[in-house]
Amino acid sequence: MAKAKFSNEFIHDVLARARRGANITQLCRDGGFSDTSFYNWRRSFESVETVTLPAPAVQLDALITRVEGDLRELKSRLRWQGSVPI
């Protein structure tokens, strides 16, 4: 099997620059690859990249985790004091 001309790191960098709004034609010209290669890479690599949550969703997830921890702690204290059967 032939060695790939472009590394995965290079491809991921190119795709990231495209996501940030770089001109695709210029990326291809500067990088020395065809637009067909770019679109093939995007189809291949973008489908397997992880999905990141938008900032509000991440903050909400952190808040839920913190509240759940507080709830467990309160239940534990109430159980220890014997005041409320939980």
C-alpha positions in Angstrom: 0.0 0.0 0.0 1.4 3.4 -1.0 2.3 6.0 1.7 -0.3 8.8 1.9 1.0 12.1 0.6 -0.8 14.1 3.3 -0.8 13.2 7.0 -4.0 13.0 9.0 -2.8 16.0 11.1 -2.5 18.0 7.9 -6.0 16.9 6.7 -7.6 17.8 10.1 -5.8 21.2 10.1 -7.2 21.9 6.6 -10.7 20.8 7.5 -10.5 23.0 10.7 -9.4 26.0 8.7 -12.3 25.4 6.3 -14.8 25.2 9.2 -13.5 28.6 10.4 -14.4 30.1 7.0 -11.2 29.9 4.9 -11.7 30.0 1.2 -11.7 26.3 0.0 -10.1 27.1 -3.4 -7.3 29.0 -1.7 -6.7 26.2 0.8 -6.4 23.7 -2.0 -4.1 25.9 -4.0 -1.8 26.7 -1.0 -1.8 23.1 0.2 -1.1 21.5 -3.2 -4.2 19.3 -3.4 -7.3 19.2 -5.5 -10.7 20.4 -4.5 -11.9 16.8 -5.1 -9.4 15.6 -2.5 -10.7 18.2 -0.1 -14.3 17.2 -0.5 -13.4 13.5 -0.2 -11.5 14.2 3.1 -14.4 16.2 4.4 -16.8 13.4 3.7 -14.5 10.8 5.2 -13.2 12.7 8.3 -16.1 14.9 9.2 -18.4 12.0 9.6 -16.2 10.4 12.3 -15.3 13.5 14.3 -16.8 13.9 17.7 -19.7 16.2 18.1 -19.0 19.1 20.6 -21.9 20.6 22.5 -22.5 24.3 22.2 -21.4 26.3 25.2 -24.8 26.7 26.9 -25.4 22.9 26.7 -22.0 22.3 28.3 -22.8 24.7 31.1 -26.2 23.1 31.6 -24.6 19.7 31.8 -22.1 21.0 34.4 -24.9 22.5 36.4 -27.0 19.3 36.3 -23.9 17.3 37.5 -23.3 19.8 40.4 -27.0 19.7 41.5 -27.1 15.9 41.4 -24.0 15.9 43.6 -25.6 18.4 46.0 -28.8 16.2 46.1 -26.8 13.1 47.0 -24.9 14.9 49.7 -28.2 16.3 51.2 -29.8 12.8 51.2 -26.7 11.4 52.8 -26.8 14.0 55.6 -30.5 13.4 56.2 -30.0 9.7 56.4 -27.1 10.1 58.8 -29.2 12.4 61.1 -32.1 9.9 60.9 -34.6 12.6 60.4 -36.1 11.5 57.0 -36.3 8.0 55.6 -35.1 8.2 52.0 
